[in-house]
Amino acid sequence: MSQPSKKQPILPFWQVWNVSFGFLGVQFGFALQNANVSRVLSDLGADLHSLSLFWLAAPIMGLLVQPIVGAASDKTWNRFGRRRPYILGGAIAAAAGMLLMPNAPLFVAFLAPMIFGGMMLALMDGAFNVTMQPFRALVADMVPSEQRTLGYSIQSLLINIGAVFGSILPFLLTNVIGLENTANVGQVAPSVTWAFYLGATILFGTVLWTVLRTKEYPPEEYNAYKGLDADTLAKANAPKSIGKKLAEFWQLFINMPKTMRQLALVQFFSWFALFIMWVYTTPAITQYVWGIEAKWFDPTYLQSLESIPADIAAAKGAAGDWVGILFAGYSLFAAIFSVLLTKLSMTFGRKPVYAVSLLAGGLGYISFLLFQNPELTHVNLFITEVDVPKGAVGLLLPMIGVGMAWAAILAMPYAILSDTLPADKTGVYMGIFNFTIAAPQIISGLFAGWILHNVFANEAIYILMLAGGAMIAGAVSVVFVKEDN
């Protein structure tokens, strides 16, 4: 492999911004999914035990999609670019899934709405992964090493801006526009349906901005910046049999950089905790703060009734909307913290900042137990005013720690990892690194529902305590990561 003949240029701030701008829309859609899919699937007939099993579609799609897309985008050079074709194609598929999912009841003649909803979750998450992986590789391609932390911090900032508005959108549509936020079993609330429509539009528009405003380096220029030899690459990328490709992939996997192996343990605990939060926050606060018994999440019991009592439906709708506020809160705190990450990392080092952030997230989950007060209080959110339990308002405080953890999880492992990866294998290794995101979610999905049912008697608040312990274990694991200097 030849030595670099050209120094990769420092990019203007707004060019770094444009490289990641589409991630705002992708995360807008991802936040809508995270804050509302458990609510949608429950309304369509899923029980608490099976919720985590439906959510398995998300990490499984990531596990399958990201390495394939990463390897393919490493070898794609055409007039549309290297990463951009995958980014745009994934956005189109994700938008389609977002338009279809809330319309699951319309397809009841072909499939049970709950099953159709699960299929659309798989489509959305698979498409999100097609888009996300090339976005992360695009930063590594376009941004020189000395701007790498800045690049991923901007990406984290945009992700969290998108997440704030994606999480809060159903609440806004109910409390500002006036759309109904309650639903009968087998139906989706109108506020959630329209939120998905708007999310699909924003996702596609922001991705299109990045695709049109980012000009990827041509192969010759890229190879010169990265110190790659074109003839060696041509031989490596020559057509091969499926068996040969699998053998080469396995060799890449077992010979992954040591730093990636060490980060995998941190990722396991971090994403195990995040999966639990996304799946079970809605039932947890509905039960713990709004005082709704676990039986009201049992579809067998609900089917035995002629209709859901108005006060129960209203409480479940209000709690579901408030989860959007909480998720917007942690995303807002994460966006603010993302701005500080580069400076803090330069001052104290990446590892200490990473560890403290995860510790703050773990303590945030555990502190949910402190906020149960059911007494109603009037809250002015500037855009609207609502009456909610005092405990629900107090839950905004733990979101500060959760936001710090989320910002660090989105930026720090990639900033640490990217300097250890060979430039000609960045995409495939970023895809392999997604195993460390998908695997803990799959394990969480397989066992969290069983633990909730058999250990915690369907009291969902306690599964969040398990998430807190896992996040603290992730903070401890950062100690064992050795950075490549």
NORHUMO-V778308 format. One record per residue. N is the residue number from 0. RES is the residue in one letter. D_FIRST is the distance of its C-alpha to the first C-alpha in Angstrom with 1 decimal. Layout:
n | res | d_first
N | RES | D_FIRST
N | RES | D_FIRST
This chain:
n | res | d_first
0 | M | 0.0
1 | S | 3.8
2 | Q | 6.7
3 | P | 9.4
4 | S | 11.9
5 | K | 14.5
6 | K | 16.3
7 | Q | 17.3
8 | P | 21.1
9 | I | 23.7
10 | L | 25.7
11 | P | 29.5
12 | F | 31.3
13 | W | 32.7
14 | Q | 29.4
15 | V | 28.1
16 | W | 31.5
17 | N | 31.2
18 | V | 27.9
19 | S | 29.8
20 | F | 33.3
21 | G | 33.6
22 | F | 33.1
23 | L | 36.7
24 | G | 38.1
25 | V | 36.1
26 | Q | 37.4
27 | F | 40.9
28 | G | 41.0
29 | F | 39.5
30 | A | 42.2
31 | L | 44.9
32 | Q | 43.8
33 | N | 43.6
34 | A | 47.0
35 | N | 48.9
36 | V | 47.7
37 | S | 49.7
38 | R | 52.6
39 | V | 52.3
40 | L | 51.9
41 | S | 54.8
42 | D | 56.9
43 | L | 55.9
44 | G | 57.1
45 | A | 54.5
46 | D | 55.7
47 | L | 54.1
48 | H | 53.0
49 | S | 51.2
50 | L | 49.6
51 | S | 46.6
52 | L | 46.2
53 | F | 46.1
54 | W | 43.5
55 | L | 41.3
56 | A | 40.3
57 | A | 38.2
58 | P | 35.7
59 | I | 35.7
60 | M | 34.7
61 | G | 31.9
62 | L | 30.8
63 | L | 30.7
64 | V | 29.5
65 | Q | 26.7
66 | P | 24.1
67 | I | 24.9
68 | V | 24.7
69 | G | 21.6
70 | A | 19.7
71 | A | 21.4
72 | S | 20.7
73 | D | 17.0
74 | K | 17.3
75 | T | 20.1
76 | W | 19.9
77 | N | 23.4
78 | R | 25.9
79 | F | 27.0
80 | G | 23.6
81 | R | 21.1
82 | R | 23.1
83 | R | 26.5
84 | P | 27.8
85 | Y | 27.7
86 | I | 29.2
87 | L | 32.1
88 | G | 32.7
89 | G | 33.0
90 | A | 35.4
91 | I | 37.6
92 | A | 38.0
93 | A | 38.6
94 | A | 41.2
95 | A | 42.9
96 | G | 43.1
97 | M | 44.6
98 | L | 47.2
99 | L | 48.2
100 | M | 48.3
101 | P | 51.4
102 | N | 53.2
103 | A | 53.0
104 | P | 56.8
105 | L | 57.0
106 | F | 55.3
107 | V | 57.8
108 | A | 59.1
109 | F | 55.8
110 | L | 54.4
111 | A | 55.7
112 | P | 54.6
113 | M | 53.0
114 | I | 50.8
115 | F | 49.9
116 | G | 49.0
117 | G | 46.7
118 | M | 45.0
119 | M | 44.6
120 | L | 43.1
121 | A | 40.5
122 | L | 39.8
123 | M | 39.6
124 | D | 37.3
125 | G | 35.0
126 | A | 34.8
127 | F | 34.3
128 | N | 31.2
129 | V | 29.9
130 | T | 30.2
131 | M | 29.2
132 | Q | 25.8
133 | P | 24.3
134 | F | 26.1
135 | R | 24.3
136 | A | 20.9
137 | L | 22.0
138 | V | 22.6
139 | A | 19.1
140 | D | 17.8
141 | M | 20.3
142 | V | 21.2
143 | P | 19.2
144 | S | 19.0
145 | E | 22.1
146 | Q | 24.1
147 | R | 22.9
148 | T | 26.2
149 | L | 28.2
150 | G | 26.6
151 | Y | 27.4
152 | S | 30.8
153 | I | 31.7
154 | Q | 30.8
155 | S | 33.0
156 | L | 35.8
157 | L | 35.8
158 | I | 35.8
159 | N | 38.8
160 | I | 40.7
161 | G | 40.4
162 | A | 41.5
163 | V | 44.5
164 | F | 45.9
165 | G | 45.0
166 | S | 46.7
167 | I | 49.8
168 | L | 50.3
169 | P | 52.8
170 | F | 54.8
171 | L | 55.0
172 | L | 56.1
173 | T | 58.9
174 | N | 60.1
175 | V | 59.6
176 | I | 59.8
177 | G | 62.2
178 | L | 60.5
179 | E | 61.7
180 | N | 59.5
181 | T | 61.4
182 | A | 61.0
183 | N | 63.0
184 | V | 61.4
185 | G | 59.4
186 | Q | 58.9
187 | V | 56.4
188 | A | 57.7
189 | P | 57.7
190 | S | 56.0
191 | V | 53.0
192 | T | 53.0
193 | W | 52.9
194 | A | 50.2
195 | F | 47.9
196 | Y | 48.8
197 | L | 48.0
198 | G | 44.8
199 | A | 43.5
200 | T | 44.2
201 | I | 42.5
202 | L | 39.4
203 | F | 39.0
204 | G | 39.8
205 | T | 37.3
206 | V | 34.4
207 | L | 35.4
208 | W | 35.2
209 | T | 31.6
210 | V | 30.7
211 | L | 32.6
212 | R | 31.7
213 | T | 27.9
214 | K | 25.7
215 | E | 22.2
216 | Y | 19.4
217 | P | 18.7
218 | P | 15.3
219 | E | 14.3
220 | E | 15.4
221 | Y | 13.9
222 | N | 10.4
223 | A | 11.0
224 | Y | 12.7
225 | K | 10.1
226 | G | 7.0
227 | L | 5.8
228 | D | 5.6
229 | A | 9.2
230 | D | 9.6
231 | T | 7.5
232 | L | 9.3
233 | A | 12.5
234 | K | 12.5
235 | A | 12.1
236 | N | 14.8
237 | A | 17.1
238 | P | 20.7
239 | K | 21.5
240 | S | 24.8
241 | I | 26.0
242 | G | 25.9
243 | K | 22.3
244 | K | 21.4
245 | L | 23.7
246 | A | 22.2
247 | E | 18.6
248 | F | 20.2
249 | W | 22.1
250 | Q | 19.1
251 | L | 17.6
252 | F | 21.1
253 | I | 21.8
254 | N | 18.5
255 | M | 18.8
256 | P | 18.2
257 | K | 21.4
258 | T | 22.3
259 | M | 22.7
260 | R | 25.0
261 | Q | 27.1
262 | L | 27.4
263 | A | 28.6
264 | L | 31.9
265 | V | 32.5
266 | Q | 31.9
267 | F | 34.3
268 | F | 37.2
269 | S | 36.5
270 | W | 36.4
271 | F | 39.2
272 | A | 41.4
273 | L | 40.4
274 | F | 41.2
275 | I | 44.6
276 | M | 45.3
277 | W | 44.6
278 | V | 46.7
279 | Y | 49.6
280 | T | 50.3
281 | T | 52.7
282 | P | 54.9
283 | A | 54.6
284 | I | 56.1
285 | T | 58.5
286 | Q | 60.0
287 | Y | 59.7
288 | V | 60.6
289 | W | 62.5
290 | G | 64.3
291 | I | 63.7
292 | E | 64.2
293 | A | 61.5
294 | K | 63.8
295 | W | 63.1
296 | F | 59.5
297 | D | 60.9
298 | P | 61.0
299 | T | 63.7
300 | Y | 65.9
301 | L | 65.2
302 | Q | 66.0
303 | S | 69.4
304 | L | 70.4
305 | E | 71.8
306 | S | 69.7
307 | I | 67.7
308 | P | 70.0
309 | A | 69.4
310 | D | 68.9
311 | I | 66.2
312 | A | 64.4
313 | A | 64.6
314 | A | 63.3
315 | K | 60.3
316 | G | 59.6
317 | A | 59.8
318 | A | 57.7
319 | G | 55.0
320 | D | 55.1
321 | W | 54.9
322 | V | 51.7
323 | G | 50.2
324 | I | 51.4
325 | L | 50.0
326 | F | 46.6
327 | A | 46.7
328 | G | 47.6
329 | Y | 44.6
330 | S | 42.4
331 | L | 44.1
332 | F | 43.7
333 | A | 40.0
334 | A | 39.6
335 | I | 41.3
336 | F | 39.3
337 | S | 36.0
338 | V | 36.9
339 | L | 37.3
340 | L | 34.2
341 | T | 31.8
342 | K | 34.4
343 | L | 35.4
344 | S | 31.9
345 | M | 31.3
346 | T | 34.7
347 | F | 34.9
348 | G | 31.4
349 | R | 30.0
350 | K | 31.2
351 | P | 34.9
352 | V | 35.1
353 | Y | 33.7
354 | A | 36.2
355 | V | 39.2
356 | S | 38.6
357 | L | 38.6
358 | L | 41.7
359 | A | 43.5
360 | G | 42.8
361 | G | 44.2
362 | L | 47.3
363 | G | 47.7
364 | Y | 48.0
365 | I | 50.5
366 | S | 52.6
367 | F | 53.5
368 | L | 56.3
369 | L | 57.9
370 | F | 58.6
371 | Q | 61.2
372 | N | 64.1
373 | P | 65.5
374 | E | 67.7
375 | L | 67.0
376 | T | 66.1
377 | H | 65.8
378 | V | 62.3
379 | N | 61.6
380 | L | 58.0
381 | F | 58.8
382 | I | 58.0
383 | T | 60.6
384 | E | 62.8
385 | V | 63.0
386 | D | 64.9
387 | V | 62.7
388 | P | 63.2
389 | K | 62.6
390 | G | 60.3
391 | A | 58.0
392 | V | 57.9
393 | G | 57.1
394 | L | 54.0
395 | L | 52.3
396 | L | 51.9
397 | P | 49.7
398 | M | 47.5
399 | I | 46.4
400 | G | 44.7
401 | V | 43.3
402 | G | 41.9
403 | M | 40.1
404 | A | 38.6
405 | W | 37.5
406 | A | 35.9
407 | A | 33.9
408 | I | 32.9
409 | L | 31.6
410 | A | 29.5
411 | M | 28.8
412 | P | 26.9
413 | Y | 24.4
414 | A | 24.1
415 | I | 23.5
416 | L | 21.1
417 | S | 18.9
418 | D | 17.4
419 | T | 16.3
420 | L | 14.5
421 | P | 10.9
422 | A | 11.2
423 | D | 10.7
424 | K | 13.4
425 | T | 15.7
426 | G | 18.5
427 | V | 18.8
428 | Y | 18.7
429 | M | 21.3
430 | G | 23.2
431 | I | 23.1
432 | F | 24.3
433 | N | 27.2
434 | F | 28.5
435 | T | 29.4
436 | I | 31.5
437 | A | 33.0
438 | A | 33.9
439 | P | 36.1
440 | Q | 37.9
441 | I | 38.6
442 | I | 40.0
443 | S | 42.0
444 | G | 43.2
445 | L | 44.4
446 | F | 46.2
447 | A | 47.2
448 | G | 50.0
449 | W | 51.4
450 | I | 51.4
451 | L | 53.1
452 | H | 55.7
453 | N | 56.5
454 | V | 55.9
455 | F | 56.6
456 | A | 59.2
457 | N | 57.4
458 | E | 57.8
459 | A | 54.4
460 | I | 54.5
461 | Y | 53.7
462 | I | 50.5
463 | L | 49.3
464 | M | 50.1
465 | L | 47.8
466 | A | 45.0
467 | G | 45.8
468 | G | 45.4
469 | A | 42.0
470 | M | 40.7
471 | I | 41.9
472 | A | 40.1
473 | G | 36.9
474 | A | 37.6
475 | V | 38.0
476 | S | 34.7
477 | V | 32.7
478 | V | 33.6
479 | F | 31.3
480 | V | 28.1
481 | K | 25.7
482 | E | 23.6
483 | D | 20.1
484 | N | 20.9
